[in-house]
Amino acid sequence: MIEPRGVVHFSIAVSDLEASRRFYTEVLGLKLVNDASAYGMMFLRAGNDHVILAKSDAPLQRSAADSRRAHHAFKVDTSSYDEAKSFLASKGVEIFEEEDRKKGVFVGRQFYVHDPDGSVIEFTEWDGTSILD
């Protein structure tokens, strides 16, 4: 059996690398590690974790029927959770859903936004604990 030790990176399909780089770095706060746009990729970092923005060869289509179940989640400190929401609002980014989970695998407050291509991005104050029934 394979026993993965963790996640090296995950990729997010985008239609416009430069617009997505600006959104993810200037608005969401990820750090640019390597501009490989000549190869259709931008390598970013959030804390110690890596994200690749990957130029999609196929048109990206999102609809209201798309669920937020398929999303990418980033951690923020509890002390900066409200500040993160205010900052995004000041940049014109709509928070389309927010919740405060009292039980489950990822408990705590979380909110959801869309990136320029409509992918769902979650910000959570999850502290690594779970409350399962």
C-alpha positions in Angstrom: 0.0 0.0 0.0 1.2 3.5 -0.7 1.5 5.7 2.4 1.6 9.4 1.3 3.3 11.7 3.8 1.4 14.8 2.7 0.4 17.0 -0.1 3.2 18.7 -2.2 0.8 21.0 -4.1 -2.6 21.2 -5.7 -3.4 22.8 -9.0 -6.2 25.2 -9.9 -7.3 25.5 -13.5 -7.5 29.1 -14.7 -8.3 30.8 -18.0 -6.0 33.8 -17.6 -2.7 33.2 -15.8 -1.9 36.9 -15.2 -5.4 37.8 -13.9 -5.4 34.8 -11.7 -1.8 35.5 -10.4 -2.9 39.1 -9.5 -6.0 37.8 -7.7 -4.2 35.0 -5.8 -1.2 37.2 -4.8 -2.5 40.7 -4.5 -6.0 39.9 -3.1 -5.7 36.5 -1.4 -2.1 37.0 -0.2 -0.3 33.9 -1.7 3.4 34.4 -2.6 4.7 34.0 -6.1 7.4 31.3 -6.1 8.1 30.9 -9.8 6.5 32.5 -12.9 6.5 29.6 -15.4 3.8 31.2 -17.6 5.8 30.1 -20.7 4.8 26.6 -19.7 1.2 27.6 -18.6 1.9 27.6 -14.9 2.4 30.0 -11.9 3.8 28.4 -8.7 2.5 30.0 -5.5 2.9 29.4 -1.8 0.5 29.8 1.1 2.5 29.3 4.3 4.4 26.1 3.7 1.9 24.8 1.2 2.1 25.2 -2.6 -0.5 25.9 -5.2 0.0 25.8 -9.0 -2.2 28.0 -11.2 -2.5 26.0 -14.4 -3.7 27.5 -17.7 -6.6 25.3 -18.9 -6.5 24.3 -22.5 -10.3 23.7 -22.4 -12.7 26.5 -21.7 -13.7 26.7 -18.0 -17.4 26.6 -17.5 -19.1 27.3 -14.1 -22.8 27.5 -13.5 -25.1 28.2 -10.6 -25.6 24.4 -10.4 -21.9 24.0 -9.4 -21.6 23.1 -5.8 -19.2 24.5 -3.3 -18.4 21.0 -2.3 -15.5 21.0 -4.8 -13.3 23.9 -3.5 -9.9 24.8 -2.2 -9.5 25.8 1.4 -6.9 28.1 3.0 -6.2 28.6 6.7 -6.2 32.0 8.5 -5.5 32.7 12.1 -8.6 33.2 14.2 -7.3 36.6 15.2 -7.2 37.7 11.5 -10.4 36.0 10.3 -12.6 39.2 10.4 -9.8 41.3 9.0 -9.5 38.9 6.0 -13.3 39.3 5.3 -13.1 43.1 5.5 -10.0 43.2 3.3 -11.8 41.1 0.6 -14.9 43.2 0.8 -12.7 46.3 0.3 -11.4 44.7 -2.9 -14.9 44.0 -4.2 -14.7 40.3 -3.5 -18.1 38.9 -2.5 -18.4 36.4 0.3 -21.2 34.3 -0.9 -21.5 32.0 2.1 -20.3 31.9 5.7 -20.7 29.3 8.4 -19.5 28.4 11.9 -19.3 24.7 12.2 -19.7 23.4 15.7 -19.0 19.7 14.8 -17.4 17.8 12.0 -14.0 17.2 10.6 -13.2 20.9 10.1 -14.8 22.9 12.9 -14.8 26.7 13.2 -15.7 29.7 11.1 -15.3 29.6 7.3 -16.3 31.8 4.4 -16.4 31.2 0.7 -15.5 33.4 -2.3 -15.1 32.8 -6.1 -11.8 33.3 -8.0 -11.9 35.1 -11.4 -12.9 31.8 -13.1 -15.6 30.9 -10.6 -13.6 28.3 -8.6 -14.7 28.3 -5.0 -12.1 29.3 -2.4 -12.7 28.8 1.3 -11.0 30.6 4.2 -11.2 28.8 7.5 -9.9 29.4 11.0 -9.7 25.6 11.5 -7.2 24.9 14.3 -6.6 21.2 13.5 -9.2 19.8 15.8 -12.3 17.9 14.9 -15.5 17.2 16.8 -17.2 14.0 15.5 -20.3 12.4 16.8 
